[in-house]
Amino acid sequence: MTADLSSLQTTIERLHAAGADADRDEARTVFATFRAELSSGRVRSAVPDPSAPTGWTVNTWVKQGILVGFRCGDIAPLAGPDPGAPFLDKDTLPLKPLAASSRVRLVPGGSSIRDGAYVGEGVICMPPMFINIGAYVGENSLIDSHALVGSCAQVGQRVHVSAGAQIGGVLEPIGALPVIIEDDALVGGSTGIYEGAVVKARAVIAAGTVLTGSTPVYDLPRQRVIRREAGSPLVIPEGAVVVPGTRAVTADAGREWGLALATPVIVKYRDDKTDTGTELEAWLR
């Protein structure tokens, strides 16, 4: 049975506004329903919106609901792989129950997925990795070893999140867009994508690249510099191939000392050669 989402939203907004004065028993009951809706994918922290400049709109009330869940929970032991050393976490944030019918591969070795995360059919989770509450991972994506998909982060279909990659979630501020990785993107090893950056479809973020809200991205093929605009996140264009680069410090002592700052650089846009180099997932299914 599914919840009336309009009523659920109104109740969560009321509980969030009440803060510490909210009825705790009601909050726990409502949060359990809300968490189930997150897990099913019916409720998302951000949704595609062709009319929005970024192509996405944030659902502020969803972030409020997650914060309500943290607030009303008690620290309690949660079952782990070693019965003698249980996990300790808020009892409102259990691990996600998965069955073979989900068609999700959760490979043994220390991975965790919080309940309230949506993990689509055909997703592969390599150990150890972590997917937080409110995250959305689309069908046939791969979350590799030591990767993090943070709270509220949105990962599309057929995305490869490589080993050691950190996809920040952006739970707060509640009105800010979370990090979004669109369909068919490749996120290279040991990358960091934070502060609500949006990586558009089929983009390639090469190993070691770091994207933040304040990061200027130098687009060599189109001879421009991409920056976050006021009130909007950094947006990496569709099909862009982004690698780590540097730019010289030209002011004061930085110039004298020959310093350079790390900066992402778009070196090309995706082509057949790039596609050939990103076909690993087809062999892993």
N, C-alpha and C positions, 0 to 999 in steps of 0.2 A: 504494500500500500504506500503510495507516495503522498507527500505533504502538500498542502495548499501553500505555494511559494509566496504569494502575496501576504498571507497571514503570517507565515514564518518570518518574512522580512520585517513586518511591522513589530512583531514581538521581539525580535533580536535588537532592533533599533531602540526599543524601549528599555530592554535589559542593559544594553550598553550605556545608554544615557543615565541610567540609575546608578551606575558604578558599584561601589561597595554596598550600597543600600538595596541592590536588587535582591529579590527573593531567591535564595540559593537553590532550594529544591526545584523551583520552577526553571531556573537557569540550567540546571543539570539535565532536566527532562527535555527542555527545548534544544539544548546543545546536542543531545544524543540523536534527535531527529535531524537536526542540521548536519551533523557529521555524516549520517547515512546518505543525505542528499549530495554532499560533497563527494563521497566515495563512489556514488553512482554516476557522477559527471553531470547530473541535472543542474547543479549549482556550481558556478565558477567565479573566481575572483575577478576575472576579466573575460570579456566575450568579443568575438569578431564584430566589427562595426564599420562597414564600408564608408559611412558618412564621416567618420572621425579622421583627423589628420594622420594618425598613426595606424588606422585600420582597426583599432581596439578601443573599448570602453571599460573602465574599471567599475566593478560592483562594490561600492564602499561598504554596504551592509554585510557583505560576505567577510570582509576583514574584521568588521565589528564582531561578527559571530565567533570567529576564531579567538579573538581576545576575550570574549565572554567565557569560552571554554577553558582558557588558561586560568581565568580568575576564579571560576567556581570549582576547580579540581583540587583534590588532596594528593599529596605525595604518597605513593603506595608502591609496594613491590610488584613488578611485572615479570612474567615468566620469560626467561632467557635460555640460551643453550646449556648453561651450567646451573642446575637446580640450587647449588650452594652459593651462587653469586647472582641473584636476580637483578634485573634492571630496576631503577627507582625513577619514577616519573609521575606526572599528574595522572590520576586515575581516569580522567576524562579523555586522555590521549593514548589509548591502547594501540598495539600493533595492528596493522590491517590484516584481517583474515582472508586468506587466499585458498582457493581450491583448484584442482586440475582443470575444472570446467572454465576457469577464468582465462585459460590459454596464456597465462603469464609465466615466464621462466624465471624463477627466483633461485639462482644457483647457490648451493651451500657455501658458507664461508664468512658469515658475519654481517650481512646486509640487513637493513631495517626499513620498513615502510610504515609510516604512521597511518592509522585509520583516519579517513577524511581526505586522503589523497586519491585521485582517480588515476588508475593505471590501466591502459587500454589493452585489448586482446593483442597477443603477439609481441608484447614488450619483453625484452631480455634485460635482466638485472644481474650484472656481474659483481662478485664480492670483492671487498666490502663496499657498498654504496648506501646512500641514505636519501629517501624521498620524504619530505615533510608534509604536514597537514596543509590542505588547501592547494597543494601542487596538482598539476594536471599533466599527465604524460600520455600522448596520443598513441594510437595503434602502430605496432611494428617499429617502435623506437628502441634504441639500445642505450642503456645507462651503464657505463663501464666502471671498472674498479676504481674505488676511492673518489667517485664523483658524488657531488651534492646537488640535489634539486631542492631549492629552498621553499619555504612556506609561500604559497600563492603563485610561484613561478609557473608559467604556462609553456609546455613543450609540445610541439605539434606531432604530426604523424611522420614516421620514417626518418626521425632525427637520430643522429649518432652523437651522443654526449660521451666524449672520450675519457680515458683514465685520468683521474686527478682534476677534472674540470669542476669549477664551482659556479653554479647557477644561482645567484642570489635571489631571494624571494620578494623582499620589500613588503613586509607585513605592515610596517608603519613608515611614513605617515599613511593613514588609511585611505586618503584620497589619491595617493600616487599610484601610477600604473606599475604592476609588477614586471619583473624581467619576462620577456616573451621571446621564444625561439619558434619560428614558424616552420611549416612542413618542409621536409627534405633538406634541412640545414645540416651542416657538419660542424660540431664544436670540438676543436682539437684538444689534445692532452694538455693538462696543466694551464688551461685558460681560466680567466675570471671574468664573469659578466655580471655586473652589479648595477644598483641604483636605477632600476627600471628601463634599462636599455632594451630596444626592440631589434631583434635580428630577423630580417624578412626572409621569405621563402628561398630555399636553395642557396643561401649564402654559405660561405666556408670561412670559419674563424680558425686560423692556423694555430698550431701548438704554441703556447706561451703568450698569446695575446691577452691583454687586459682591457676591458671596456667598462667605463664608468660614466656617470651622468655628465661629468666635466671633461671627458676625454675628447679632444679634437681628432678627427679621423681624416687623414690626407688621401684624397681620391685622385690617384695619378692618371688613370685613363680619362677621367672627365674634368681634370684640372680644377678641382674645387676642394674646399675644406668643409667637412660636415661637422656641425656643432649642435648641441641641444639648444632648442629655442625656448624662450621663456614659457614656463608652464607645460612644456612637452619634453619627452625623453629623447635620448640619443637614438637615432634610427639608422641601422645599417641597411643599405639598399638590397633589393632582391638580386640574388646571384653574385653579390660582391665576394671577392676573395681577399680576406684581410690577413695581413701578416704583421708580426712585431717589427717596429722600426724605431728610428731615433730622429730627433731634430735638435739642431745646435742651439745652445743658450747664447743669445746675442747681446745680453745686457750685463753691465757691471762686471763683477768678478767672474761670473760664469763664462763670459767670453774670454777673459784673460786666462782662465784655467782650462779652457778647452772642453767644457762640460757639454753633455748632451742629455736630453730627456727622452724617456721611452714614449713612443706614440704609435698607434696602429696606422697601417698604411694599406689602402686598397691598391693592389698591384694589377688586377685584371678583373673581368667579370666571367662567370662560369661558362665553360665551353665543353666540347666533347672530351678533351683530354682531361679536364678536371673531373668529369663524370666517371671516366674510366678509373681514376684514382680513388673514388669514393664508393666502390661497389662491394665493399667487404660484407655488408649486412646480408646481401643476397646469398652468400655462402654460409651464413650462420643460422639460417632458418631451418 
